[in-house]
Amino acid sequence: MADSIILETQNLRREFGALVAVEDVSLRVKAGSLHSIIGPNGAGKTTFFNLLSGNIPPTAGRVLLRGKDITNLPLHKTAHLGIGRSFQITNIFPNLTVLENIRLAAQALGKDSFRLFRSYRAFPRYEARAWEVIEQVGLVNEALLPARTLPHGAQRKLELGMILAPDPEILLLDEPTAGMASEQEPELMALIQRIQEAGHKTVMLVEHNMNVVMSVSDTITVMHHGAVLAEGTPAEISANETVQTAYLGHLYEDTAVTP
């Protein structure tokens, strides 16, 4: 159901010595929604994503996937449970082709993950899946090119394709438009929306571009100093005076959306 909760955190906390990077965050994400996390630099957004994906363990609190506690599961296990994660820095194999990058990503979470050095011809299903994803992200013409030769925007599409290859239910996208020219951002965000809607996927997004966030999000959570400052629809967040004062009005005056 569209209103069912697929991912939840309960008093999630992460300390690095005396620094509290994520402070007792409780959040619920609806299945099939696009849920954005915004906040100034140092707000704890990326650390929060690292906790959700199992990249780092929390100091306290819980992470629930469809009601099941996955708090202490490492990254490779949460990936097998259907959580796909991107990072701010493009994470691809530069000397492999687009096709090889996506095929290996599909195989890595399949039953043949320990047979990466066998010929790809032994696993035609991964090859077929790779071509499906390549078409989905719009890289058919670049499929046989080395990843390093792609412009930055196409590399971001490739990274998205690698996340999609094993067909995850949840996409955690950390600054997917980072480093892209402003005119390229709408195309990538439109692609993410199409993928979300066509595959009935849940997307969690950390993004610095407020116009993008306000135009694509179902729900927005605002973080400030590691804690949740506010949460609501784009219209509610735009109209929230506390958010305007602490975040949008001061740090993003050029892109803040007014009610």
N, C-alpha and C positions, 0 to 999 in steps of 0.2 A: 504493500500500500504506500502511496505517496507520502502520507503523514507519519509513517512508522519511523522510529528512531533506529538508524543503522550504526551510528558511532556516538559514544558518550564518554565524557570525562567527569570524574567526581573528585573535587578538591585536589586536582593535579598540581604537583609542586616539584620544582627542580632548583636546588641550591648548588652553587659553585663556591664553596667556602662561605664567606660572609655575604656573597651576592645571591639574592633571590631572583633568578631569571624568569621563573614562572611561579606565580603566587596563588595557589589554591583555586585553580581555574575549573569551574564546573560548566560544561557546555554540552548541548545535545544537537546532533546533526540529523536532519530528516533525509530519509532515503530518496534518491532522485533529485535532490536539490543542488543548487550552486551556492555554497556557503563561503563567504569571504572573511578573512582575518586581516584587519588593518591596524595600523598604529605606527608611531614614529620609530626611527632607528633606536634599537635597544629596548623595544617594548616586549620582547620575548617571543615574537611570532615564529621565527625559525626554530628556536628551542622547543616551542610547543609542538611544531610539526615533527621534530626529532623524537619527541616523547610519543606522539601518536603512532609513528611508524616503527618504533622499537630501535631507532638508531642510538638512543641513549636511554638509560633507565631513569624513572622518577625518584626523587627523594621521598615522596609520599603521594598518596592518592591512587586512583585507578583509571584504567582505560578499558572500556567495554565495546566489543564489536558484536552487534546483534544480541546484546545482553550477556555475552560471554566475556569473562575477564581475560584480557590479553596483555595486562600491564607489564609483565616481565619477559614477554617474548621478544627475541632479537629480530632485527630487520629482515633476515631471510625467511623467518617463519611467518611474520605478518604479511610478507609478500605472497606466500603460499596461501594465505587466508583471503587474499583478494584486495590488498592495499598496495597501490602503486604510488611511488614517490619520485618526484623530480627535485632537483637542487638548483640554487641560484646560478651556479657555474655549470655550463653545458657539460654533460657527462656522456661522451661517446667514444668509440674506438676510431681514432682519426685515420688509420691506415686501412681500415676495412671499408667495403662499399656500404652504401645505404642498405641494400638487401641483406648483406652479411650481418650488419649491426642488428637489424630487426629480427632476422632469423635466429641469431644466437640469443637474443632477449626472450624469444618465444620458447626456445629449447631450455633455457636456464631454469625455467619454472615448470618444465614438463617432466615426464617420467625418464627422459634421457639426458638429464642435466649433467650426469657424470661421463657422458660420451661426446664431449665437445670436440675431440680431436678425430672423430670418425668423419668420413666423407658425408657432406650434406645430402648426397643422393640416397643415403641409408634412411633418411628421415623426411620423406616428401611432405608430410603433413605440416612440418614447420616451415618449409619453403612456401607451401600454399598459404599458410597463415600470414607469412611475411608479405606476400603480394597483396593480400586483402588489406593489411594495415597500410602498406605503401600507397595504395589507391585512396584509402580513407584520409590520409594526411596530405595527399596531393604531391607526392614525390615520385610519380611514375617515371617521369623523364630523367630523374636523377638517380634512379635505382641502382645503376651499375657504376656510379661514380664513387671514388673514395670520399669518405665523409669530410676529410680535411679540406677538400676543394669547394665545399658548399659555402655560400654566404651565411652570415650569422642567423638570419631569419629562417633559412632552410635547415640549419643545424638544430634550431629550436623545434622545428617540426619533426625532425628525425628523433630527437630526444622524446618527444611526445609519442611518436610511433613505438619506440622501444618500451615505454611504459605501458602502452596499449597492447603490445604483442601477446602477453599472457592473459589478456582479457580480464583485468581487475574490475571489481565492483566500485572501488573508491579510488579517486585520483587525488593525491596531495600535490598540488602544483605550487612550488615556491618561486615566486617572481618569474613566471614563464616569459614575460616580455623584457626581462633584463637585458640591456645591451642592444635592443632592437631600435631601429629608427621609428620615430613616432608614427609615420605613415604605414608601417608594417604591423603595428600593434592591433588595429581593428580586425585585420585578416586572421591573425592567430586566435584572437578571442572569439571570433565568429566560428572558427574551426572547433575550438574547445566546446562551444555551446552546441554545435551540431553533433559532436561526439557524445556529449552528455545526453541530449534528447533522443538521439537515434538508438543509443545503447542502454538507455535508462540507468545511466551511471550517476553516482554521487561525486560531486567535485568540491574539494576544499581548496581555496585559492588564497595565497598571500600575494598581494599586488600593490605597487606603489602608486599606480596611476588611478587617481580617484574617479575620473570620468569613466574609465573602463569598469571599475568596481561598481559604481552606481548604476551603470547601464546593464550589467549582466547578472547581478547577484539577486538571489531570492532572500537571503538573510546575510547580515553583516554583523560581525563581532568586532568591537573596538577594544584593543589592548593598550594599556598604558602602565609602564613600570611593572610589567609582568602580570598584571591583574586585568580582569574584564572591567572596562569602563562603561560600556553600553552594548546593547544588542537590539537588533530590530531590522525592519525592512529598509531599503535605501531611503525611502521618504522619511521614515522615522529617524534614521541616523542623521540625515541632512537637517532635520528640524530640531535636533537635540542640542540645546544650548551648551551643555557641559562638553559635548564632543566638539562643538564649534570652538569653544574657548581653549580646550586642552589640546586639540589636534587639528581639525580641518582648518579652522580660521587662522591659525598661526603658522602651521607647517606646510600647508598646501594652499596658500591663498590664490595661486594661479589656477588651481584645478578644483577647488572646493565647490561643491554644488549647493546652492542656497535653495531654501524651500520656496 
